[in-house]
Amino acid sequence: MATETDLASAVMDDLEQAKARIEELRRELNRHNCLYYVQDAPEISDAEYDALMRELKGLEEAHPEFIIPASPTQRVGAAPSAAFGTISHPRPLLSLGNVFNDSELRAWYGRISKLIGARAHDFVCEYKMDGLAVAVTYENGVLVCGATRGDGATGEDITQNLRTIRSLPLMVAPGAPKRFEVRGEVFLPKSGFEKLNCERAAQGMALFANPRNAAAGSLRQLDPRVTASRALDIYIYALGWVEGGAVPDTHWETLAFLSELGFKTNPANALARSLDDAATFHARSVAMRHTLPYEVDGIVVKINQMALQEELGELGREPRWAVAYKFPAIQGRTVLKEIRVSIGRTGTLNPYAVLEPVNVGGVTISRATLHNEDDIRRKDIREGDSIFIQRAGDVIPEIVGPTPDAAARLDRQAPFDMRQRLMDVDKGIPVCPACGAEVTQFAGEVMYYCPNAACPAQSLERLIHFASRGGMDIEGLGEKVAAMLFERGLVGDVADIYALKDRRQALLEVERMGEKMVDNLLRAIEQSKAKPLTCLINALGIRHVGEETAELISEHFGSLDALMEAGQTELEAIYSVGPRIAESIGAFFQNPDNRRIVEKLKQAGLDPRAAPPSSEGQVLEGREFVITGRLENLSREQAEARIKALGGVAKGDVSKKTSYLVVGADPGSKLAKAVKLGIKQIDEAELLRMLSQTQLGI
């Protein structure tokens, strides 16, 4: 008769056997996923694959304690998310600069050649996929999180949706760094796009305009099961950052390394030995673009050597070492039915074209921007003309000009005249079509402006801008919600946003705004009051004042009151603020309606002050820090913020400009690079000593 010990031993044996089989099945299914979705070289039939998957599901259902997020069974089936969170990118996702012909490509190369001299290098050419850029992080070989590009510093957490993409491995092959991030482009192949739109048409749903929109919409589904139902694919094009492992010396070798780990890289990537080779790759790609199974809008040309990439760094938000060589725009022919005028958030009166709908490169276009009156006259565009239209950069609709037969017609309409179009016959003056205020035109500028800050057309655009990420960053108050609140009279100007706390019941009566959504919105509005002065200045939407100028103004004046009373001379004394910007700022605060709105904001509790200069002084000025590994007493974000507060620079990667590498527990490849470059290494204790002193003798 079996004893309790014997039974327990048998149970343990069964558990060990089940665990071993589960792990074996996972390895086998991951291998077949890679063969099928990445290498396009399946070894087994779909029926055999399904049998393995069914066996794994059965074992995991019987032993739920062995289920892990990286299991192939967990790609689909997570419950719908309530909302997307955010993920900060340790290393920013930069945008690419564009060139449109061989001359501009050579001009780009000429600029960087001055910085790298005659050192030997080559290039990597890649298709610029028309999809959505993502960053995906792996720890100990397992996918742990993924995010969209967002603003480059912070993106939306779409981890669950990324896990549904079959060509993105949940676990990578042995030999991967301990922690690393890959960057890639999620896209919808043309066949998948056509299938999706056919399904939506059959269900009476709106069709997606193009594969890019379809891919973006699919990745931003709150229910991962919807994402999983669409044929999304991904090509990985770079390592974002690495900790706990070495990286190859060239980008080309990096792509090969990523492929060995199980990532899908584009087989069309090419190594170009010279700039002429890169130009030839572009010309060949233009000729065959329509035969590709996916949409591309250009190629990306990258310096291959990683050391040179690091040395070149970036300029603004663009890397110097890479450039997008865009394809020629796709053109179509249609009729310009009418020229209308819209009002922007800063009061600009912007002409735009109403067109006979035309399909250009898979997108139906019925409107196009006309920039300004001078542009209309230069192109000689008139109402009723047959015109050529193109998607500039394959994205923005742009009118090229009239067709030859239209330009030769004797009965064409008269040239467009903005002043006459805006003229109020009774008043004898040009007026805003939205509010009737007399429009103005600044000396030396072609644009007309509506000076009325209470203009309803401006008000909605100002609301949207005020709540945007670059402004007060009020989550939940996007374009659609702002429009609904504006249309229902719940908000009229930006200050009314802060009175919504007293109108909760009215918000609940707005279509599709439930209690949770309303409470989240009101909480976000209240939290926005803590935003710094820089954000508020930018949020006001002053013409010619963006984020960088707002920061300079904030540092100079310290308060909104001081800025409101500043004169032209004092404004022009600020670095990068010229007469044009100073005049715009002065005109904004001289307007009684604008001052009234600012006073309402102050009464609502918004009166931020710029942070005073640190009493410790800018003791780290001129020093550049990079952190690797895990710190014990500070988070990486806290350490970097403290460094910046003392005038230092915090970077994500080691370069020759790095002053100190701060080495924490489990340092990554940055340490080896620092040793190679002779960069001084310090530990966390030394960093804390630096941060705690008011004077440094080093």
MARMI-242723 format. One record per residue (C-alpha): residue number from 0; z, y, x. Coordinates in steps of 0.2 Angstrom, whole numbers. Example, Ala and Ser with C-alpha at 12.3 -4.5 7.8 and 13.67 -1.06 7.14 Angstrom:
MARMI-242723
  num     zz     yy     xx
    0     39    -22     62
    1     36     -5     68
***
This chain:
MARMI-242723
  num     zz     yy     xx
    0      0      0      0
    1     -5     17      7
    2      9     29     12
    3     10     47      8
    4      6     50     26
    5    -10     39     25
    6    -15     49     10
    7    -12     66     18
    8    -22     60     33
    9    -37     54     22
   10    -37     71     13
   11    -37     80     30
   12    -51     69     36
   13    -61     73     20
   14    -58     91     22
   15    -63     91     40
   16    -79     81     36
   17    -83     94     22
   18    -80    109     33
   19    -91    101     47
   20   -105     97     34
   21   -104    115     27
   22   -106    123     44
   23   -120    111     48
   24   -129    116     32
   25   -126    134     35
   26   -134    133     53
   27   -149    123     46
   28   -152    135     31
   29   -151    150     42
   30   -163    142     54
   31   -175    138     40
   32   -173    156     33
   33   -178    163     50
   34   -193    151     52
   35   -199    156     34
   36   -195    174     32
   37   -196    180     50
   38   -207    169     60
   39   -219    163     46
   40   -218    145     52
   41   -209    135     39
   42   -204    117     44
   43   -199    110     27
   44   -205    112      9
   45   -197    123     -4
   46   -190    107    -12
   47   -182    101      4
   48   -175    119      6
   49   -168    119    -12
   50   -160    102     -9
   51   -150    108      6
   52   -145    124     -3
   53   -139    114    -18
   54   -129    103     -7
   55   -121    118      2
   56   -117    126    -15
   57   -109    110    -21
   58    -98    108     -6
   59    -93    127     -7
   60    -88    125    -25
   61    -78    110    -21
   62    -70    119     -6
   63    -69    138    -10
   64    -57    140      4
   65    -72    138     16
   66    -83    151      8
   67    -88    165     20
   68    -98    181     17
   69   -111    175     30
   70   -115    159     20
   71   -133    158     14
   72   -126    155     -4
   73   -118    173     -4
   74   -134    183     -2
   75   -135    185    -21
   76   -122    185    -35
   77   -110    199    -31
   78   -104    209    -46
   79   -112    226    -48
   80   -104    240    -38
   81    -96    255    -47
   82   -103    267    -35
   83   -109    268    -17
   84    -96    272     -3
   85   -101    280     13
   86   -102    274     31
   87   -102    285     46
   88   -115    282     60
   89   -106    280     77
   90   -123    286     84
   91   -133    298     73
   92   -149    292     66
   93   -161    305     71
   94   -178    310     63
   95   -194    310     72
   96   -205    325     77
   97   -223    324     71
   98   -240    326     79
   99   -257    325     70
  100   -270    324     83
  101   -273    319    102
  102   -271    336    108
  103   -253    338    100
  104   -249    321    107
  105   -253    327    124
  106   -244    343    121
  107   -228    332    117
  108   -230    322    133
  109   -233    337    143
  110   -216    344    138
  111   -207    328    142
  112   -216    326    158
  113   -209    342    165
  114   -192    334    163
  115   -195    316    170
  116   -208    321    183
  117   -219    307    190
  118   -207    293    188
  119   -216    277    183
  120   -215    273    164
  121   -225    266    150
  122   -225    267    131
  123   -221    256    116
  124   -232    259    100
  125   -225    254     83
  126   -231    256     65
  127   -222    270     56
  128   -217    260     41
  129   -217    269     24
  130   -200    263     18
  131   -181    267     20
  132   -172    267     37
  133   -156    258     38
  134   -142    254     50
  135   -134    236     50
  136   -119    232     60
  137   -114    214     66
  138    -97    209     73
  139    -95    192     82
  140   -113    187     76
  141   -110    191     58
  142   -117    205     47
  143   -102    216     42
  144   -110    232     35
  145   -126    242     32
  146   -130    259     27
  147   -144    271     23
  148   -149    285     35
  149   -141    298     24
  150   -140    314     33
  151   -141    306     50
  152   -122    306     52
  153   -116    297     36
  154   -126    286     25
  155   -123    276      9
  156   -114    259     10
  157   -128    247      4
  158   -121    231     12
  159   -121    220     -3
  160   -139    225     -6
  161   -145    222     12
  162   -137    205     11
  163   -150    200     -2
  164   -165    203     10
  165   -170    186     16
  166   -178    192     32
  167   -162    200     38
  168   -150    187     46
  169   -132    186     39
  170   -128    177     56
  171   -137    179     72
  172   -141    167     86
  173   -129    164    100
  174   -130    177    115
  175   -127    192    104
  176   -116    206    110
  177    -98    206    102
  178   -102    222     91
  179   -119    230     89
  180   -130    239     77
  181   -148    236     73
  182   -159    249     65
  183   -174    245     54
  184   -186    249     40
  185   -184    241     23
  186   -200    241     14
  187   -209    233     -1
  188   -226    224      3
  189   -241    229     -7
  190   -241    213    -16
  191   -223    214    -21
  192   -226    232    -26
  193   -240    227    -38
  194   -230    212    -45
  195   -215    224    -48
  196   -225    237    -57
  197   -234    224    -68
  198   -217    217    -73
  199   -211    234    -77
  200   -227    238    -87
  201   -224    222    -97
  202   -207    228   -101
  203   -212    246   -106
  204   -203    253    -91
  205   -208    268    -80
  206   -219    263    -65
  207   -214    266    -47
  208   -226    279    -39
  209   -228    270    -23
  210   -220    256    -12
  211   -208    268     -3
  212   -200    274    -19
  213   -199    256    -25
  214   -190    251     -9
  215   -178    265    -10
  216   -174    262    -28
  217   -172    244    -25
  218   -160    246    -11
  219   -149    259    -21
  220   -147    247    -36
  221   -128    246    -41
  222   -131    227    -45
  223   -136    217    -30
  224   -144    204    -41
  225   -158    217    -46
  226   -161    221    -27
  227   -162    202    -24
  228   -175    200    -38
  229   -187    211    -28
  230   -198    206    -13
  231   -190    217      0
  232   -193    214     18
  233   -187    223     34
  234   -193    226     52
  235   -180    229     65
  236   -186    242     77
  237   -171    247     88
  238   -153    244     94
  239   -142    258     88
  240   -127    254     99
  241   -119    240    108
  242   -101    235    113
  243    -96    220    122
  244   -113    215    129
  245   -127    220    141
  246   -144    227    134
  247   -161    226    142
  248   -168    240    153
  249   -183    243    142
  250   -187    245    123
  251   -200    232    124
  252   -188    219    131
  253   -175    225    118
  254   -187    221    104
  255   -190    203    112
  256   -171    201    113
  257   -169    206     95
  258   -182    193     90
  259   -173    180    100
  260   -157    184     90
  261   -166    180     74
  262   -172    198     69
  263   -189    201     62
  264   -199    213     73
  265   -216    219     69
  266   -229    208     78
  267   -241    223     78
  268   -230    232     91
  269   -239    235    107
  270   -235    240    125
  271   -246    254    130
  272   -248    257    149
  273   -254    275    147
  274   -255    289    134
  275   -273    285    132
  276   -269    267    127
  277   -257    275    114
  278   -270    286    107
  279   -282    271    106
  280   -269    261     97
  281   -268    275     84
  282   -286    276     82
  283   -287    257     79
  284   -273    258     67
  285   -281    272     57
  286   -297    261     55
  287   -287    246     49
  288   -273    254     39
  289   -280    249     22
  290   -281    231     27
  291   -262    229     31
  292   -251    221     19
  293   -239    235     19
  294   -240    254     19
  295   -239    264     35
  296   -241    283     37
  297   -243    283     56
  298   -237    276     73
  299   -222    279     83
  300   -225    282    102
  301   -209    279    112
  302   -205    280    131
  303   -202    262    135
  304   -188    264    149
  305   -171    266    141
  306   -164    276    156
  307   -178    289    153
  308   -174    289    135
  309   -155    293    139
  310   -160    306    151
  311   -172    315    139
  312   -159    314    125
  313   -163    324    109
  314   -168    342    104
  315   -159    347     88
  316   -161    331     77
  317   -176    324     85
  318   -177    313    101
  319   -187    320    115
  320   -193    302    120
  321   -202    297    104
  322   -214    305     92
  323   -223    300     76
  324   -242    302     77
  325   -246    303     59
  326   -262    297     51
  327   -275    309     43
  328   -271    313     26
  329   -279    304     11
  330   -290    315      1
  331   -295    315    -18
  332   -305    326    -29
  333   -299    335    -45
  334   -299    351    -55
  335   -287    365    -53
  336   -283    369    -71
  337   -270    383    -69
  338   -259    393    -56
  339   -242    395    -62
  340   -226    403    -55
  341   -209    395    -52
  342   -193    403    -46
  343   -183    396    -32
  344   -164    396    -29
  345   -165    411    -18
  346   -176    421    -30
  347   -193    417    -22
  348   -208    417    -34
  349   -218    402    -29
  350   -236    399    -35
  351   -240    381    -39
  352   -256    372    -45
  353   -257    362    -62
  354   -270    349    -59
  355   -280    336    -68
  356   -270    320    -64
  357   -278    311    -49
  358   -273    296    -39
  359   -272    299    -21
  360   -267    285     -9
  361   -258    275    -24
  362   -249    291    -30
  363   -254    300    -46
  364   -254    319    -43
  365   -253    332    -56
  366   -245    347    -47
  367   -246    354    -30
  368   -237    368    -20
  369   -248    383    -16
  370   -236    391     -3
  371   -240    409     -6
  372   -253    422    -12
  373   -260    423      6
  374   -263    405      7
  375   -272    405    -10
  376   -284    418     -4
  377   -287    411     13
  378   -292    394      5
  379   -301    404     -9
  380   -294    393    -23
  381   -297    399    -41
  382   -292    392    -58
  383   -305    380    -65
  384   -312    375    -48
  385   -316    358    -43
  386   -305    355    -27
  387   -300    343    -13
  388   -282    338    -13
  389   -273    327      0
  390   -256    320      3
  391   -250    329     19
  392   -242    317     30
  393   -246    304     16
  394   -232    312      6
  395   -233    331      0
  396   -248    335    -11
  397   -258    349     -3
  398   -274    358     -9
  399   -287    358      5
  400   -299    370     -4
  401   -313    371    -17
  402   -327    358    -16
  403   -344    366    -10
  404   -351    366    -28
  405   -336    375    -35
  406   -337    388    -21
  407   -355    391    -24
  408   -353    394    -43
  409   -357    412    -49
  410   -346    411    -64
  411   -330    407    -55
  412   -313    415    -61
  413   -307    430    -52
  414   -296    427    -36
  415   -278    425    -40
  416   -267    441    -40
  417   -248    438    -40
  418   -244    456    -45
  419   -256    456    -59
  420   -250    439    -65
  421   -232    445    -66
  422   -237    462    -73
  423   -227    467    -89
  424   -240    478    -98
  425   -228    488   -108
  426   -216    492    -93
  427   -230    494    -81
  428   -221    484    -68
  429   -222    466    -61
  430   -207    456    -68
  431   -199    439    -66
  432   -206    427    -79
  433   -189    419    -82
  434   -178    434    -84
  435   -189    449    -85
  436   -181    458    -71
  437   -192    469    -60
  438   -197    459    -45
  439   -197    466    -27
  440   -207    463    -11
  441   -199    466      6
  442   -209    475     19
  443   -219    464     30
  444   -217    449     18
  445   -230    441      7
  446   -217    433     -6
  447   -211    442    -21
  448   -192    440    -26
  449   -182    441    -42
  450   -166    450    -37
  451   -156    445    -52
  452   -143    432    -47
  453   -140    428    -65
  454   -158    423    -68
  455   -158    407    -77
  456   -172    399    -67
  457   -162    403    -51
  458   -145    398    -58
  459   -149    379    -60
  460   -157    378    -42
  461   -141    387    -35
  462   -130    375    -44
  463   -139    360    -37
  464   -139    368    -19
  465   -120    373    -21
  466   -115    355    -25
  467   -126    347    -12
  468   -120    338      4
  469   -124    353     15
  470   -114    364      3
  471    -98    360     -6
  472   -103    342     -6
  473    -97    339    -24
  474   -100    320    -27
  475   -106    317    -45
  476   -114    334    -47
  477   -132    329    -43
  478   -148    336    -49
  479   -148    327    -66
  480   -130    330    -70
  481   -131    349    -65
  482   -147    350    -77
  483   -137    342    -91
  484   -122    354    -89
  485   -133    369    -87
  486   -144    365   -103
  487   -128    363   -113
  488   -121    379   -107
  489   -106    371    -99
  490   -110    380    -83
  491   -120    396    -80
  492   -117    400    -62
  493   -109    391    -47
  494    -91    398    -51
  495    -92    390    -68
  496    -91    373    -59
  497    -72    376    -56
  498    -69    380    -74
  499    -74    363    -80
  500    -57    356    -77
  501    -52    365    -94
  502    -68    358   -103
  503    -64    339   -100
  504    -68    335   -119
  505    -84    345   -118
  506    -89    334   -103
  507    -85    318   -112
  508    -97    323   -126
  509   -112    324   -113
  510   -123    310   -114
  511   -119    295   -103
  512   -104    304    -96
  513    -89    292    -98
  514    -71    295    -94
  515    -72    288    -77
  516    -87    298    -72
  517    -79    314    -79
  518    -63    311    -70
  519    -72    307    -54
  520    -82    323    -55
  521    -67    334    -59
  522    -58    326    -44
  523    -73    329    -33
  524    -74    347    -39
  525    -55    350    -35
  526    -57    342    -18
  527    -71    354    -14
  528    -59    368    -14
  529    -53    362      3
  530    -71    364     11
  531    -72    376     26
  532    -79    393     25
  533    -95    387     34
  534    -99    376     19
  535    -95    389      6
  536   -107    402     15
  537   -121    389     15
  538   -117    384     -3
  539   -120    402     -9
  540   -138    400     -5
  541   -141    416      4
  542   -160    418      9
  543   -163    413     27
  544   -145    407     29
  545   -144    388     33
  546   -130    377     40
  547   -131    383     58
  548   -132    402     54
  549   -117    399     41
  550   -107    392     55
  551   -110    406     67
  552   -106    419     53
  553    -90    409     49
  554    -84    409     67
  555    -88    428     69
  556    -80    435     53
  557    -67    422     48
  558    -66    426     30
  559    -77    429     15
  560    -70    447     12
  561    -75    452     30
  562    -92    445     28
  563    -95    454     12
  564    -91    471     19
  565   -101    469     35
  566   -115    481     39
  567   -132    478     46
  568   -127    482     64
  569   -112    470     64
  570   -122    456     57
  571   -136    458     70
  572   -123    457     84
  573   -121    439     80
  574   -131    427     91
  575   -147    421     82
  576   -145    433     67
  577   -159    446     68
  578   -164    460     56
  579   -172    449     43
  580   -157    438     41
  581   -145    453     42
  582   -155    462     28
  583   -154    447     17
  584   -135    444     19
  585   -132    463     16
  586   -144    462      0
  587   -135    447     -6
  588   -118    454     -6
  589   -123    472    -12
  590   -129    464    -28
  591   -116    466    -42
  592   -119    449    -50
  593   -117    440    -33
  594   -101    450    -30
  595    -95    445    -47
  596    -98    427    -44
  597    -89    427    -27
  598    -74    435    -36
  599    -74    421    -49
  600    -74    408    -35
  601    -59    417    -27
  602    -50    417    -43
  603    -53    399    -45
  604    -45    396    -28
  605    -59    396    -16
  606    -56    408     -2
  607    -57    398     14
  608    -54    405     31
  609    -62    400     47
  610    -51    390     59
  611    -42    402     71
  612    -46    399     89
  613    -34    386     97
  614    -19    393    106
  615    -22    380    119
  616    -39    388    123
  617    -56    379    126
  618    -48    369    140
  619    -61    356    139
  620    -76    367    139
  621    -90    361    149
  622    -84    343    149
  623    -93    329    140
  624    -84    313    134
  625    -90    296    129
  626    -78    283    121
  627    -80    264    123
  628    -68    251    116
  629    -53    252    104
  630    -40    265    106
  631    -22    261    102
  632    -15    278     97
  633    -30    287     90
  634    -45    282     80
  635    -62    286     88
  636    -65    300     75
  637    -48    308     79
  638    -51    308     97
  639    -68    315     96
  640    -62    329     84
  641    -48    333     96
  642    -60    334    111
  643    -72    346    101
  644    -57    357     95
  645    -53    360    114
  646    -71    365    118
  647    -77    348    124
  648    -92    338    119
  649    -91    321    112
  650   -106    310    114
  651   -110    292    108
  652   -119    287    124
  653   -117    288    143
  654   -129    299    153
  655   -129    308    169
  656   -121    323    159
  657   -106    313    155
  658    -90    319    163
  659    -78    305    158
  660    -79    288    150
  661    -64    285    140
  662    -61    266    141
  663    -51    257    128
  664    -48    239    124
  665    -63    227    124
  666    -75    240    131
  667    -94    238    128
  668   -109    240    139
  669   -106    259    141
  670    -93    254    155
  671   -106    245    165
  672   -118    260    163
  673   -105    272    168
  674   -101    262    184
  675   -120    262    188
  676   -121    281    186
  677   -105    285    195
  678    -96    292    179
  679    -77    294    181
  680    -68    282    169
  681    -51    286    161
  682    -39    277    150
  683    -32    282    133
  684    -16    288    142
  685    -26    300    153
  686    -36    306    138
  687    -20    310    128
  688    -13    319    144
  689    -29    330    144
  690    -27    333    125
  691     -9    338    126
  692    -11    351    140
  693    -16    369    139
  694    -22    371    156
  695    -31    358    166
  696    -32    357    185
  697    -45    344    186
***
